[in-house]
């Protein structure tokens, strides 16, 4: 059980601020000004300015709540606000960079592209590394594997609930 905790559950838990931050822009679309696009030409009509404060707020809240718990030895010792900031900025940054690349490649807004499954995690992990938060390899691989399993069903559900403009 200790091995599962150390190599599966804690790495997934570590990335939870990123998962929540990735959901928050969908909720933010319902707020006043939540549909104002960043750049229709470069990112498409679905990438909004509200995504940044929504993702940042969601990530910071989850990181703060996680900070209130006691962790076993070996869990990354980064400050909660650093984790929240990195996930909160990394999520929309990854999404916006992916959308820009899609426009450059001629993929229409809402069109499928394999990078969409993990763009937010990769950008968040890069942001964490830039500020010096380096974690064991399983802290990168487990969240990526988990997200690959839940991405499709989660997007279809959020589309049905009206939180997304496309089911993928």
MODELLER restraints for C-alpha pairs under 7 A, 6 or more apart:
rsr = mdl.restraints
at = mdl.atoms
rsr.add(forms.Gaussian(group=physical.xy_distance, feature=features.Distance(at['CA:7:A'], at['CA:138:A']), mean=6.10, stdev=0.5))
rsr.add(forms.Gaussian(group=physical.xy_distance, feature=features.Distance(at['CA:8:A'], at['CA:142:A']), mean=6.24, stdev=0.5))
rsr.add(forms.Gaussian(group=physical.xy_distance, feature=features.Distance(at['CA:11:A'], at['CA:138:A']), mean=6.38, stdev=0.5))
rsr.add(forms.Gaussian(group=physical.xy_distance, feature=features.Distance(at['CA:11:A'], at['CA:139:A']), mean=4.27, stdev=0.5))
rsr.add(forms.Gaussian(group=physical.xy_distance, feature=features.Distance(at['CA:11:A'], at['CA:142:A']), mean=6.23, stdev=0.5))
rsr.add(forms.Gaussian(group=physical.xy_distance, feature=features.Distance(at['CA:11:A'], at['CA:143:A']), mean=6.67, stdev=0.5))
rsr.add(forms.Gaussian(group=physical.xy_distance, feature=features.Distance(at['CA:12:A'], at['CA:142:A']), mean=6.16, stdev=0.5))
rsr.add(forms.Gaussian(group=physical.xy_distance, feature=features.Distance(at['CA:12:A'], at['CA:143:A']), mean=5.13, stdev=0.5))
rsr.add(forms.Gaussian(group=physical.xy_distance, feature=features.Distance(at['CA:15:A'], at['CA:143:A']), mean=6.46, stdev=0.5))
rsr.add(forms.Gaussian(group=physical.xy_distance, feature=features.Distance(at['CA:17:A'], at['CA:59:A']), mean=4.33, stdev=0.5))
rsr.add(forms.Gaussian(group=physical.xy_distance, feature=features.Distance(at['CA:17:A'], at['CA:62:A']), mean=5.35, stdev=0.5))
rsr.add(forms.Gaussian(group=physical.xy_distance, feature=features.Distance(at['CA:17:A'], at['CA:63:A']), mean=5.85, stdev=0.5))
rsr.add(forms.Gaussian(group=physical.xy_distance, feature=features.Distance(at['CA:17:A'], at['CA:84:A']), mean=6.46, stdev=0.5))
rsr.add(forms.Gaussian(group=physical.xy_distance, feature=features.Distance(at['CA:17:A'], at['CA:87:A']), mean=6.24, stdev=0.5))
rsr.add(forms.Gaussian(group=physical.xy_distance, feature=features.Distance(at['CA:18:A'], at['CA:59:A']), mean=6.18, stdev=0.5))
rsr.add(forms.Gaussian(group=physical.xy_distance, feature=features.Distance(at['CA:18:A'], at['CA:87:A']), mean=4.97, stdev=0.5))
rsr.add(forms.Gaussian(group=physical.xy_distance, feature=features.Distance(at['CA:18:A'], at['CA:88:A']), mean=6.88, stdev=0.5))
rsr.add(forms.Gaussian(group=physical.xy_distance, feature=features.Distance(at['CA:18:A'], at['CA:91:A']), mean=6.55, stdev=0.5))
rsr.add(forms.Gaussian(group=physical.xy_distance, feature=features.Distance(at['CA:18:A'], at['CA:121:A']), mean=6.71, stdev=0.5))
rsr.add(forms.Gaussian(group=physical.xy_distance, feature=features.Distance(at['CA:20:A'], at['CA:58:A']), mean=5.98, stdev=0.5))
rsr.add(forms.Gaussian(group=physical.xy_distance, feature=features.Distance(at['CA:20:A'], at['CA:59:A']), mean=6.26, stdev=0.5))
rsr.add(forms.Gaussian(group=physical.xy_distance, feature=features.Distance(at['CA:21:A'], at['CA:55:A']), mean=4.07, stdev=0.5))
rsr.add(forms.Gaussian(group=physical.xy_distance, feature=features.Distance(at['CA:21:A'], at['CA:56:A']), mean=6.57, stdev=0.5))
rsr.add(forms.Gaussian(group=physical.xy_distance, feature=features.Distance(at['CA:21:A'], at['CA:58:A']), mean=5.04, stdev=0.5))
rsr.add(forms.Gaussian(group=physical.xy_distance, feature=features.Distance(at['CA:21:A'], at['CA:59:A']), mean=5.00, stdev=0.5))
rsr.add(forms.Gaussian(group=physical.xy_distance, feature=features.Distance(at['CA:21:A'], at['CA:88:A']), mean=5.92, stdev=0.5))
rsr.add(forms.Gaussian(group=physical.xy_distance, feature=features.Distance(at['CA:21:A'], at['CA:91:A']), mean=6.50, stdev=0.5))
rsr.add(forms.Gaussian(group=physical.xy_distance, feature=features.Distance(at['CA:22:A'], at['CA:55:A']), mean=6.35, stdev=0.5))
rsr.add(forms.Gaussian(group=physical.xy_distance, feature=features.Distance(at['CA:22:A'], at['CA:91:A']), mean=5.96, stdev=0.5))
rsr.add(forms.Gaussian(group=physical.xy_distance, feature=features.Distance(at['CA:24:A'], at['CA:54:A']), mean=5.36, stdev=0.5))
rsr.add(forms.Gaussian(group=physical.xy_distance, feature=features.Distance(at['CA:24:A'], at['CA:55:A']), mean=5.35, stdev=0.5))
rsr.add(forms.Gaussian(group=physical.xy_distance, feature=features.Distance(at['CA:24:A'], at['CA:58:A']), mean=6.31, stdev=0.5))
rsr.add(forms.Gaussian(group=physical.xy_distance, feature=features.Distance(at['CA:25:A'], at['CA:50:A']), mean=6.74, stdev=0.5))
rsr.add(forms.Gaussian(group=physical.xy_distance, feature=features.Distance(at['CA:25:A'], at['CA:51:A']), mean=4.39, stdev=0.5))
rsr.add(forms.Gaussian(group=physical.xy_distance, feature=features.Distance(at['CA:25:A'], at['CA:54:A']), mean=5.55, stdev=0.5))
rsr.add(forms.Gaussian(group=physical.xy_distance, feature=features.Distance(at['CA:25:A'], at['CA:55:A']), mean=6.11, stdev=0.5))
rsr.add(forms.Gaussian(group=physical.xy_distance, feature=features.Distance(at['CA:26:A'], at['CA:163:A']), mean=4.76, stdev=0.5))
rsr.add(forms.Gaussian(group=physical.xy_distance, feature=features.Distance(at['CA:26:A'], at['CA:164:A']), mean=6.07, stdev=0.5))
rsr.add(forms.Gaussian(group=physical.xy_distance, feature=features.Distance(at['CA:27:A'], at['CA:163:A']), mean=6.25, stdev=0.5))
rsr.add(forms.Gaussian(group=physical.xy_distance, feature=features.Distance(at['CA:28:A'], at['CA:34:A']), mean=5.41, stdev=0.5))
rsr.add(forms.Gaussian(group=physical.xy_distance, feature=features.Distance(at['CA:28:A'], at['CA:50:A']), mean=6.13, stdev=0.5))
rsr.add(forms.Gaussian(group=physical.xy_distance, feature=features.Distance(at['CA:28:A'], at['CA:51:A']), mean=6.69, stdev=0.5))
rsr.add(forms.Gaussian(group=physical.xy_distance, feature=features.Distance(at['CA:28:A'], at['CA:54:A']), mean=6.11, stdev=0.5))
rsr.add(forms.Gaussian(group=physical.xy_distance, feature=features.Distance(at['CA:29:A'], at['CA:35:A']), mean=5.37, stdev=0.5))
rsr.add(forms.Gaussian(group=physical.xy_distance, feature=features.Distance(at['CA:34:A'], at['CA:48:A']), mean=6.67, stdev=0.5))
rsr.add(forms.Gaussian(group=physical.xy_distance, feature=features.Distance(at['CA:34:A'], at['CA:50:A']), mean=5.24, stdev=0.5))
rsr.add(forms.Gaussian(group=physical.xy_distance, feature=features.Distance(at['CA:35:A'], at['CA:48:A']), mean=5.73, stdev=0.5))
rsr.add(forms.Gaussian(group=physical.xy_distance, feature=features.Distance(at['CA:36:A'], at['CA:48:A']), mean=5.29, stdev=0.5))
rsr.add(forms.Gaussian(group=physical.xy_distance, feature=features.Distance(at['CA:36:A'], at['CA:49:A']), mean=6.25, stdev=0.5))
rsr.add(forms.Gaussian(group=physical.xy_distance, feature=features.Distance(at['CA:37:A'], at['CA:45:A']), mean=5.52, stdev=0.5))
rsr.add(forms.Gaussian(group=physical.xy_distance, feature=features.Distance(at['CA:37:A'], at['CA:46:A']), mean=6.43, stdev=0.5))
rsr.add(forms.Gaussian(group=physical.xy_distance, feature=features.Distance(at['CA:37:A'], at['CA:47:A']), mean=5.43, stdev=0.5))
rsr.add(forms.Gaussian(group=physical.xy_distance, feature=features.Distance(at['CA:37:A'], at['CA:48:A']), mean=4.08, stdev=0.5))
rsr.add(forms.Gaussian(group=physical.xy_distance, feature=features.Distance(at['CA:37:A'], at['CA:49:A']), mean=6.12, stdev=0.5))
rsr.add(forms.Gaussian(group=physical.xy_distance, feature=features.Distance(at['CA:38:A'], at['CA:47:A']), mean=5.96, stdev=0.5))
rsr.add(forms.Gaussian(group=physical.xy_distance, feature=features.Distance(at['CA:38:A'], at['CA:48:A']), mean=5.11, stdev=0.5))
rsr.add(forms.Gaussian(group=physical.xy_distance, feature=features.Distance(at['CA:38:A'], at['CA:49:A']), mean=5.45, stdev=0.5))
rsr.add(forms.Gaussian(group=physical.xy_distance, feature=features.Distance(at['CA:42:A'], at['CA:100:A']), mean=5.48, stdev=0.5))
rsr.add(forms.Gaussian(group=physical.xy_distance, feature=features.Distance(at['CA:42:A'], at['CA:103:A']), mean=6.33, stdev=0.5))
rsr.add(forms.Gaussian(group=physical.xy_distance, feature=features.Distance(at['CA:43:A'], at['CA:96:A']), mean=6.38, stdev=0.5))
rsr.add(forms.Gaussian(group=physical.xy_distance, feature=features.Distance(at['CA:43:A'], at['CA:99:A']), mean=5.06, stdev=0.5))
rsr.add(forms.Gaussian(group=physical.xy_distance, feature=features.Distance(at['CA:43:A'], at['CA:100:A']), mean=4.99, stdev=0.5))
rsr.add(forms.Gaussian(group=physical.xy_distance, feature=features.Distance(at['CA:43:A'], at['CA:103:A']), mean=6.73, stdev=0.5))
rsr.add(forms.Gaussian(group=physical.xy_distance, feature=features.Distance(at['CA:44:A'], at['CA:109:A']), mean=5.51, stdev=0.5))
rsr.add(forms.Gaussian(group=physical.xy_distance, feature=features.Distance(at['CA:47:A'], at['CA:96:A']), mean=6.90, stdev=0.5))
rsr.add(forms.Gaussian(group=physical.xy_distance, feature=features.Distance(at['CA:51:A'], at['CA:92:A']), mean=6.34, stdev=0.5))
rsr.add(forms.Gaussian(group=physical.xy_distance, feature=features.Distance(at['CA:52:A'], at['CA:89:A']), mean=6.72, stdev=0.5))
rsr.add(forms.Gaussian(group=physical.xy_distance, feature=features.Distance(at['CA:52:A'], at['CA:92:A']), mean=5.91, stdev=0.5))
rsr.add(forms.Gaussian(group=physical.xy_distance, feature=features.Distance(at['CA:55:A'], at['CA:88:A']), mean=4.95, stdev=0.5))
rsr.add(forms.Gaussian(group=physical.xy_distance, feature=features.Distance(at['CA:55:A'], at['CA:91:A']), mean=6.87, stdev=0.5))
rsr.add(forms.Gaussian(group=physical.xy_distance, feature=features.Distance(at['CA:55:A'], at['CA:92:A']), mean=6.98, stdev=0.5))
rsr.add(forms.Gaussian(group=physical.xy_distance, feature=features.Distance(at['CA:56:A'], at['CA:84:A']), mean=6.95, stdev=0.5))
rsr.add(forms.Gaussian(group=physical.xy_distance, feature=features.Distance(at['CA:56:A'], at['CA:85:A']), mean=6.43, stdev=0.5))
rsr.add(forms.Gaussian(group=physical.xy_distance, feature=features.Distance(at['CA:56:A'], at['CA:88:A']), mean=3.71, stdev=0.5))
rsr.add(forms.Gaussian(group=physical.xy_distance, feature=features.Distance(at['CA:56:A'], at['CA:89:A']), mean=6.14, stdev=0.5))
rsr.add(forms.Gaussian(group=physical.xy_distance, feature=features.Distance(at['CA:59:A'], at['CA:84:A']), mean=4.74, stdev=0.5))
rsr.add(forms.Gaussian(group=physical.xy_distance, feature=features.Distance(at['CA:59:A'], at['CA:87:A']), mean=6.07, stdev=0.5))
rsr.add(forms.Gaussian(group=physical.xy_distance, feature=features.Distance(at['CA:59:A'], at['CA:88:A']), mean=5.06, stdev=0.5))
rsr.add(forms.Gaussian(group=physical.xy_distance, feature=features.Distance(at['CA:60:A'], at['CA:81:A']), mean=6.40, stdev=0.5))
rsr.add(forms.Gaussian(group=physical.xy_distance, feature=features.Distance(at['CA:60:A'], at['CA:84:A']), mean=4.11, stdev=0.5))
rsr.add(forms.Gaussian(group=physical.xy_distance, feature=features.Distance(at['CA:60:A'], at['CA:85:A']), mean=6.48, stdev=0.5))
rsr.add(forms.Gaussian(group=physical.xy_distance, feature=features.Distance(at['CA:60:A'], at['CA:88:A']), mean=6.91, stdev=0.5))
rsr.add(forms.Gaussian(group=physical.xy_distance, feature=features.Distance(at['CA:63:A'], at['CA:80:A']), mean=5.21, stdev=0.5))
rsr.add(forms.Gaussian(group=physical.xy_distance, feature=features.Distance(at['CA:63:A'], at['CA:81:A']), mean=6.88, stdev=0.5))
rsr.add(forms.Gaussian(group=physical.xy_distance, feature=features.Distance(at['CA:63:A'], at['CA:83:A']), mean=6.46, stdev=0.5))
rsr.add(forms.Gaussian(group=physical.xy_distance, feature=features.Distance(at['CA:63:A'], at['CA:84:A']), mean=5.26, stdev=0.5))
rsr.add(forms.Gaussian(group=physical.xy_distance, feature=features.Distance(at['CA:64:A'], at['CA:80:A']), mean=5.66, stdev=0.5))
rsr.add(forms.Gaussian(group=physical.xy_distance, feature=features.Distance(at['CA:67:A'], at['CA:80:A']), mean=5.85, stdev=0.5))
rsr.add(forms.Gaussian(group=physical.xy_distance, feature=features.Distance(at['CA:76:A'], at['CA:135:A']), mean=6.54, stdev=0.5))
rsr.add(forms.Gaussian(group=physical.xy_distance, feature=features.Distance(at['CA:78:A'], at['CA:133:A']), mean=6.61, stdev=0.5))
rsr.add(forms.Gaussian(group=physical.xy_distance, feature=features.Distance(at['CA:86:A'], at['CA:124:A']), mean=5.90, stdev=0.5))
rsr.add(forms.Gaussian(group=physical.xy_distance, feature=features.Distance(at['CA:86:A'], at['CA:127:A']), mean=5.56, stdev=0.5))
rsr.add(forms.Gaussian(group=physical.xy_distance, feature=features.Distance(at['CA:86:A'], at['CA:128:A']), mean=5.64, stdev=0.5))
rsr.add(forms.Gaussian(group=physical.xy_distance, feature=features.Distance(at['CA:87:A'], at['CA:124:A']), mean=5.00, stdev=0.5))
rsr.add(forms.Gaussian(group=physical.xy_distance, feature=features.Distance(at['CA:90:A'], at['CA:120:A']), mean=6.33, stdev=0.5))
rsr.add(forms.Gaussian(group=physical.xy_distance, feature=features.Distance(at['CA:90:A'], at['CA:123:A']), mean=4.94, stdev=0.5))
rsr.add(forms.Gaussian(group=physical.xy_distance, feature=features.Distance(at['CA:90:A'], at['CA:124:A']), mean=3.98, stdev=0.5))
rsr.add(forms.Gaussian(group=physical.xy_distance, feature=features.Distance(at['CA:90:A'], at['CA:127:A']), mean=6.03, stdev=0.5))
rsr.add(forms.Gaussian(group=physical.xy_distance, feature=features.Distance(at['CA:91:A'], at['CA:120:A']), mean=4.28, stdev=0.5))
rsr.add(forms.Gaussian(group=physical.xy_distance, feature=features.Distance(at['CA:91:A'], at['CA:121:A']), mean=6.76, stdev=0.5))
rsr.add(forms.Gaussian(group=physical.xy_distance, feature=features.Distance(at['CA:91:A'], at['CA:123:A']), mean=6.53, stdev=0.5))
rsr.add(forms.Gaussian(group=physical.xy_distance, feature=features.Distance(at['CA:91:A'], at['CA:124:A']), mean=5.96, stdev=0.5))
rsr.add(forms.Gaussian(group=physical.xy_distance, feature=features.Distance(at['CA:92:A'], at['CA:120:A']), mean=6.86, stdev=0.5))
rsr.add(forms.Gaussian(group=physical.xy_distance, feature=features.Distance(at['CA:93:A'], at['CA:123:A']), mean=6.67, stdev=0.5))
rsr.add(forms.Gaussian(group=physical.xy_distance, feature=features.Distance(at['CA:94:A'], at['CA:119:A']), mean=5.10, stdev=0.5))
rsr.add(forms.Gaussian(group=physical.xy_distance, feature=features.Distance(at['CA:94:A'], at['CA:120:A']), mean=4.68, stdev=0.5))
rsr.add(forms.Gaussian(group=physical.xy_distance, feature=features.Distance(at['CA:94:A'], at['CA:123:A']), mean=4.78, stdev=0.5))
rsr.add(forms.Gaussian(group=physical.xy_distance, feature=features.Distance(at['CA:95:A'], at['CA:119:A']), mean=6.02, stdev=0.5))
rsr.add(forms.Gaussian(group=physical.xy_distance, feature=features.Distance(at['CA:95:A'], at['CA:120:A']), mean=5.85, stdev=0.5))
rsr.add(forms.Gaussian(group=physical.xy_distance, feature=features.Distance(at['CA:98:A'], at['CA:119:A']), mean=6.62, stdev=0.5))
rsr.add(forms.Gaussian(group=physical.xy_distance, feature=features.Distance(at['CA:110:A'], at['CA:166:A']), mean=5.68, stdev=0.5))
rsr.add(forms.Gaussian(group=physical.xy_distance, feature=features.Distance(at['CA:112:A'], at['CA:168:A']), mean=6.56, stdev=0.5))
rsr.add(forms.Gaussian(group=physical.xy_distance, feature=features.Distance(at['CA:117:A'], at['CA:148:A']), mean=6.14, stdev=0.5))
rsr.add(forms.Gaussian(group=physical.xy_distance, feature=features.Distance(at['CA:117:A'], at['CA:151:A']), mean=6.26, stdev=0.5))
rsr.add(forms.Gaussian(group=physical.xy_distance, feature=features.Distance(at['CA:118:A'], at['CA:144:A']), mean=6.55, stdev=0.5))
rsr.add(forms.Gaussian(group=physical.xy_distance, feature=features.Distance(at['CA:152:A'], at['CA:168:A']), mean=6.51, stdev=0.5))
rsr.add(forms.Gaussian(group=physical.xy_distance, feature=features.Distance(at['CA:155:A'], at['CA:167:A']), mean=5.58, stdev=0.5))
rsr.add(forms.Gaussian(group=physical.xy_distance, feature=features.Distance(at['CA:155:A'], at['CA:168:A']), mean=5.61, stdev=0.5))
rsr.add(forms.Gaussian(group=physical.xy_distance, feature=features.Distance(at['CA:156:A'], at['CA:167:A']), mean=4.66, stdev=0.5))
rsr.add(forms.Gaussian(group=physical.xy_distance, feature=features.Distance(at['CA:156:A'], at['CA:168:A']), mean=6.54, stdev=0.5))
rsr.add(forms.Gaussian(group=physical.xy_distance, feature=features.Distance(at['CA:158:A'], at['CA:164:A']), mean=5.84, stdev=0.5))
rsr.add(forms.Gaussian(group=physical.xy_distance, feature=features.Distance(at['CA:159:A'], at['CA:165:A']), mean=6.32, stdev=0.5))
rsr.add(forms.Gaussian(group=physical.xy_distance, feature=features.Distance(at['CA:159:A'], at['CA:166:A']), mean=6.03, stdev=0.5))
rsr.add(forms.Gaussian(group=physical.xy_distance, feature=features.Distance(at['CA:159:A'], at['CA:167:A']), mean=5.13, stdev=0.5))
